[in-house]
Amino acid sequence: MLSTFKVSFKLRIAYKTNGVIYGLKSLPLIKKLLPDSLYGSHNLKIFATIISISAELSSIFIGKLLYFASLYWAMILLKMTPESFVHIITFLTFIGAILNTNMFNPTKDKYYAICLMRMDSGKYVISNYIYYLIKTFVGFLVFSVIFGMISGIGIIACIAVSVLVISVKPCYSAWVLMKYKRTKKANNENKPSVIMWITVIILLVVAFLPPYLGYAISEGFFLLLTTLMVIPAVSSIIYIFKFGAYRKIYKELLTPENLYINTSKKTTTEAQLLAMQKKITMDPSQISKKTGYKYFNDLFVKRHSKLLTKSAKWITLISILIYLIVVGLCLFFPDKTKKFNEVLHSSLPYFLFIMYSINRGSIITQAMFMNCDHSMLTYRFYRQPKAILSLFVERLKSIIIINLMPALVIAVGLPSLMLITGGTDQPINYLLLFVSILSMSVFFSVHHIVLYYLLQPYNINLESRSFTYAIANFLTYILCYYTMGKQIPTIIFGSTITVFCIIYVIVAFILAYKLAPKTFRLK
């Protein structure tokens, strides 16, 4: 098993190394200076390998640092007690076990190892899963001790955090394996079911709401729970070792539509399109009174309504539900309304990250390419500047309308909650909360479609291969994440973000008008 892990680890590093080289060759200013022969350059491969290994090592710590830093900021913002730390960690650990199994995440390195190299699937899965648990334990141990002690938690409880994490994860993984034996259906962690999302939402509410109201599990109960979880964890690991149907599971998971990869270009395209076409509604009664590219886009949106609007509708319903729950809590716990009002006055920076997370722009543009542009860009008339710009405007309108569904609920909900919980000395805050939320929604809608038209990240095989596009999205994520926890008054942050969004939209339109006819093409 150790030799299997060594081979798989070398394979993963080699895959990442080639990815680094490809990424360097994808950068606009550098790609022209780097010839294809660089893939055979010994020195560059050493450099890329160092980067890959550094990235592998940093994956142990960076994610955990951001996780604990966010939790600590939330505790400060909501003025929670030290017991809140272990309470929140406990329920977030269960969420992490559900959404981040590692074992049921279809990745390309698994595909290369199990499908192409025909490695022993059991040895590969088990050895890499143990490696994953060790990384998780080390990363959590370091930062649970640091942030736990800062929060006022004892050293034993801090260490117990990492023990609980690596105890819960194998329990859930073993349960999924048992479920597979009954149903013969593999669980893809990248495609959570509605029941899983509902479970996650409930756990989130249980994680943060009681501490906010002043209730939290004690440190002693947390230690008892951790001790009790060790026993089923050991049984679960034994079951994982003895399970013998990993190849069948990965045969179902490592499919082209899950990986966007195949040795056959034709097979990849057909599989991708087939998966997307299942979500298209071909109803002859669907018509449009519009003309030209307005007609073209209107039909596209109607026939893809399930794909384009389903998640936006779910987010809207969840937003309404959260709003009603908060209003109910304010009515039942009037003594807590003042505290909640204080949070609202400085919570707008958090909503920049929330609006980024719920925006459907990237998913919509992906659907546009796979079910439309992938074929239409082969025609000369479709690549003409007038056609590109006309369709760009119509698509932007559609994306904005879809994203405004949940945004309107939030934009109306925030100022009304501020009014219910005691109001504000600066009435302009009501307007700024409303306008800034809508501005963020429009900003991210424009941002995603402009990046799509200017960088067009997909190639003819439906793979996202633009390193620049990935960097742009990563920087957007980092910027939004960085704003969380910043204690900035609504009047300052709201005014700044609204003005920025207006300027960005104007600049984006100019760039799209001048550059999109040159950049929006098949690669």
N, C-alpha and C positions, 0 to 999 in steps of 0.2 A: 504493500500500500504506500509506503514511503517513496519507493521508486516511481510509482504512478503520480504521486503529488509533485515530485521533482520535475517530471516531464511536463505535467500540466502547468506548473509555475513558469517553466522556461517558455512554453508555448504562449502563455498569457503575456509575458514580458516581450516576446518577439512580436506578437500582435500589436501591443501598445507602441513598441519601437517603430514599426512601420507606419502606425497611425501618426506618430510625432513627425516623421519625415514627410508623410503626405500632407499633414497640417501645415508644415513650413512651406511646402510647394503650393499651398492653396492661398497663402497670403498675397494680396494684390501687388505689393511693391517688391516682394521677394521671389515670387514664383518664376518671374522671367530671368532671374539671375541663377536659378538652380536647375541644372539639367537632370533628365531622368536617370542618368548614370549614378546619381547620388545614392540610389537604393543599394548600390554595390560598394559605396564608399566606406571603408573600414573605420576611419576616424569619425565620420558623421554617425555611423551606427553606434559607436561607443558613446558619443554624446547623447544620442537619442535614448540609448539603453539606460544611461545614468538618470535621465529625466523620467523614464518609465519606472525605474526602481524607486526613485524619490517620490513619484506620485503614488506608488503602491504603499510605501511606508507612511506618507502623509495622510493616506486614506484612513489610517488607524486613528489619527488624532483630529484632523481638521473638522470633520463632520461632528464629532463629539464635542469639540470646543464650541462650535456654533450652537449646538443643541443646548448645552448647559448655560451658555451665555444668554441665550434667548429666554430660557426658563428663569434665570436669575433676574433679568430685566423685568420680566412679567411680574415676579414677586415684588420687586421694588415698586413698580408702577401701581400694582393693586394693593400695596401695603399689607402683604400677607405675613403670617407668623412663621417661625422656623419649621414647625410641623408641616406646613404646607409643602415644603420641599419634598419630603418622602411621600406625602399624599399624591402630589401631582406625578412624581416619578413612577409611582406604582401603576397608575392607570395609563400613563404614556407608554410604559413598558409593554402592557398588553396590546396597545395599539401597534407598537413597533413589531411585536411578534406576528401580528396579522398582516401588516402591510410590507414588512421587510423580512422575508424568510430566507432569502439567498438561494435556498434549495430549489424553489419553484420559479426562479427568475430566468427566463430563456435569454441567454446571452450568446454572442458569437464565439467566444472562447469555448463554451460548452459544445457548441455546434461543431467547431473544428476538432475538438478532442474526441467526442463521442460518435459523431456521425461520419466525419471524414477520416480520422485516424483510427477509428474503431477501438478506442481504449476501453478497458473494462469499466462499464458505467457505474457499477457498485463501488469499486475502489476509488474511482474519480470523484463521485458525489460525496462519499463519506470523508475522504481525506481533505477535500476542499471545504466541506462543511465544518470539520473540526478546526481547520485553519481560520475560517470565518469566525467561529466562536472564540478562538484565542484572540484574534484581532479585536473583536468586540469587547471581550473582557478587559484587555489591556487599556484600550481607549477609554472605556467607562470608568475603570479603576482610577486612572490619573485625574480625570476631571470631576468625577463624583467626590473624590476626596478634597480637591481644591475648592469647588463651589459649595460642596456640602458643609465644610468647616466654616467657610465664609458666611454661610446662611445660618450657622449656629447648630449644626447637627454633629453628633458624636462620631468619632472615627470608626467605630464598629458599624454604625448604620451607613456611613459613607462607603465602606468596603462592601457591605451587604447589597448596595445598589447594583454593582456589577455582577454579583452572584445571582441576584434575582433576574437580571436581564438574560444571562446565559442559561438560566433554569427554565424560564417561560418559553423561550424560542424553540428549543427541541420538543417541548410538550405540544406546542401548536403544530410543528412540522410532523410529529408522529401522528397526531390526530388527522392531519390532511392525508397522510399515507394510508391510514386505516380507512378513511372515507373513500380513497381511490379503490381500495380492494372491494368495497361495496358497490360503488357506482361505475367504476372503470372510466372515470372522467378526471383528467389531470387538472390541477389547480394552477392557473397562471396568475401570479401575484401582480402582474402589470394590468390585469383586467379584473379588478375587484367587482363582485356582484353587488346588487342593491342591498342585500341583507348585510354584507360586510360593511358597506358605507354607513348604513343605519347604526350598526354596532359601533363603528368608529366614532360617529357623532355622539352617541349616548355616552361612550367612554370619555370623550372630550368634555362633555358637560359635567360628568361626575368628577373629572379631574380638576376642573377649575372653579366650578360653581360653589361647592361646599367650602373650600378655603376662602373664597371671596366673602362668603356669608359668615365666616368665622369658625367653620367646622372642618376638622381634618383628623385623619387616623394618627394615632400616637406613634412615637418612635419604637416603643415596645411591641406594638401590634405589627408594625412593619417588619421587625426582626423575626417575629413569630411566623409571619406569612412567608418570609424568605426561607426560613428553616423548613417549613412544611413543603415548599415547592421543590426542594432539592430531591426528595424521594421520587416523585413522579418524573422529575427531570432525568434521573439516572435510568429509570425504567424506559423512558422515551428514547434515550440515546442507545440503549441495548436494542430496542425495537428498530431504530434507524439502521443499526449495524446489521441486523438480521434480515431486513426487508430485501426481497429479491427481484422486484419488478421495476427497477429504475430505468432500464432501457425502454420499456414500454411507455413509461411516463414521459421520458424525454423524446421519444419518437412522436408523441402527440404535441409536446411543447415546442420542440425545435423545428417548427414549420416555417415556410417562407413568409407567411403573413405575420408571424410573430417576430421574425428576425430581420425581414427585409434583405434576405441573403439567399443565394442559391448558386450552384455551379452553372446552371443554365439560365441565360438571360431571359429567354422566352418564358420559361417556367416561372421565374420570379414575377415577371410582369403580369402573367395570367393569374397567378395566385393572389397577387395584390389587388388587381382589378376585380377579381371574383369576390374577395372579401368586402371590398367597398361597395360593389354593385348590389350586394344583399341588402344594403341599407337604403337603396334608391326606391322611391315609390313611382312606379310607371302607371299612373292613372290617366287614361285618355280624356277624362273630364277636366284635367288640369290645363287650363288655358290662360293666356295673358292678353290683355288689350294693348299692351305696350308695343313699340316697334324698335327695330334695329337691335343694338346691343342691350338696350333696356329689356327687350323681350327675351333675349338670350339669357341674361342674368336672372330675370324673374322666373323663368322656367327652371333654371338650375336650382334656385333656392327652394322652389316649391317641391321639386322632385327629390331634393336632399334634405327636406325639413327634419326628418328623424335624426339624421346625422348632424345637422348644423344647429338645431335648436333644442334637442332633447336635453343635453346637459345644462344649457342655459335655463330651461324651464325648471329643471330639478333644483338648480342653485337658487332660482327665484323663490320656489316653494320653501326651501330650507331657510332662506333669509326671512321670509314672512313668519315661519314657525319660530325662529330665534327671536324675532322682534316681539311676537306675542308672549313668549316665555319671559322675556326680560320685563315687559310691561306688567305681566302677572306677578313677577317677583317684586317689582316696585310697589305693587298694591298690597302684597302680603307682608313685605318687610320694609315698611316706610322708613325705619330707622337707618336703612342702608342706602337710601336714595341720595343722600348728600355725598357719600363716598363715591357712588357711581357717577354722580354729576361731575365730580372733580376729575374722574378718569376720562369722561367724555371731552372735557376741555383740552386735554392733551393727547387724545387718542388718534387724531387724524393721521400722524405719521404711520401708524400701524395699518391704516386703511390703504395706504399706497401699496403695501405688500399684498393685502387682501385683494385689492382690485387687480393687481398683476396676476394673482393666482387664479381668480375666477374668470378672467378674460379668455374667451374662446378663439381669439384671433389666429393663433398658430395652428389650431386644429382645423379651423375653417379653410385657411390657405392650403393646408395639406390636402384636404378634400378637393379643393379647386384644382390642384395640380393633378392628382391621381385620376379624378373622374372627368376632367375637362382639358386643362392645358397640356397634359401629357400627350394627348392626341392632336389637339387643335394647333399647337405650336409648330407642327410639321407643315402647315399650310402658310404660304407666303402672305396672304391677305390678313391673317391673324396677327402677323408680326409687324404690320404697318403702324407707325406712330399714332395715327388717328384711332385705329381700332384698340390699341393698347390703352391709350389714355381714356377713351370712352368707357371701356369695360372696367378700368381701374376705379373711376368715379362711381359707377354703379355698384361695384363690389364693396367699395368702402362704405357706401350708404347701408348696404345689407348687413355688413359686419357691425357697424355702429348700432343699428336697430336691434340686432340680436343681443349684443352686450349690454344695451340699455335696459333690458328686461330686469335683471337682478340689480343693476346700478340704480334704477329708479326707486326700488324698494329700500335700498340702503340710504339713498340720498334723501328720501322722505323720512325714513325711520330715525336717522341720527338727530336731526333738529327736533323732531317730535319727542324723542326720548330726553333730550336736553331740557325741553319745556316741562315734561312730566316730572323730571327729577329735581326741579327747582329753578330752571331757567339760567339766564346769564346776565351779567351787568352790561355786556356789549351786544345789543340786538343784532349787529351785523354778523355775529357768529352763526346765527341760524341760516342766513343767506350763504355764508362761506361754506358751511358744511354741505349744503345742498349743491352749490355750484362746483365746489372742488371735487366731490365724488363723481359728478357727471363729467367733469373735465378729465379726471383720471381715466374714466371708461373710454372716452373718445380718444385720449392720448394713446392708450394701449391698442385700441382698434387700428388707429393710423400707424402706429409703430410696427405692428406685425405685418400689415399688408405692404408697407413701404419697404421693409426689409425683404419681404418675399419678392417684390418687383425689382428691387435694386440688386439683390444678391442671388436670387433664384437658386436655392440650395440643392434642388433635386436634379439627379441625372436621368438619363433615358431609362434606367433600370429601377426608377422610383426610390433610389437611395439618397439620403441627405448627406452630401459630400462636401459641403462648403464649410471650411474651417472658420472663415470670417463670420459667417452666419452664426455659427456656434459661439464664437467669442462675443458677438454683439448680444446674443441672448443671455450669455453668462454674465456679462457686465450689467445688463438690465436687472437681472436677478440680484446681483450683489448690491447694486445701488438701492433697490427696493428693500432688501433685507437690512442694509445698513441703517436705513431711516427708522427702523423699529426701535422702540425704547427711547427715542430722542424726546426729551421733554420740551416740546415746542408749542407755544400757545396757538390756538386755532386761528386767530386773526393773522398771525405771521405766516404760519405754514400754509394755511388755506389760500391766502393772497399770493404767496410765492408760487405754489404749485399750479394755481390757475393761470397766472401770467406765463409761466414756463410752458404749460400745455398749449396755450394759444400760439406762442412763438414757435414751438416745435412743429405744430400742425402746419403752419404757414411755410416753414422751411422744408418740411417733408413734401408738401405739394409741389414746391418749386423743383426740388431734386427729382421727384417722380416725373414731372413734366419734361425736364431736360435730359434725364439719364435712362428712364425706364425703357424707351424705345431701343436703346442700345444693349441694355443688360438683361431684359426679359426674353430669354431664349432657352432652347434645349441645350444641355451640356452632354 
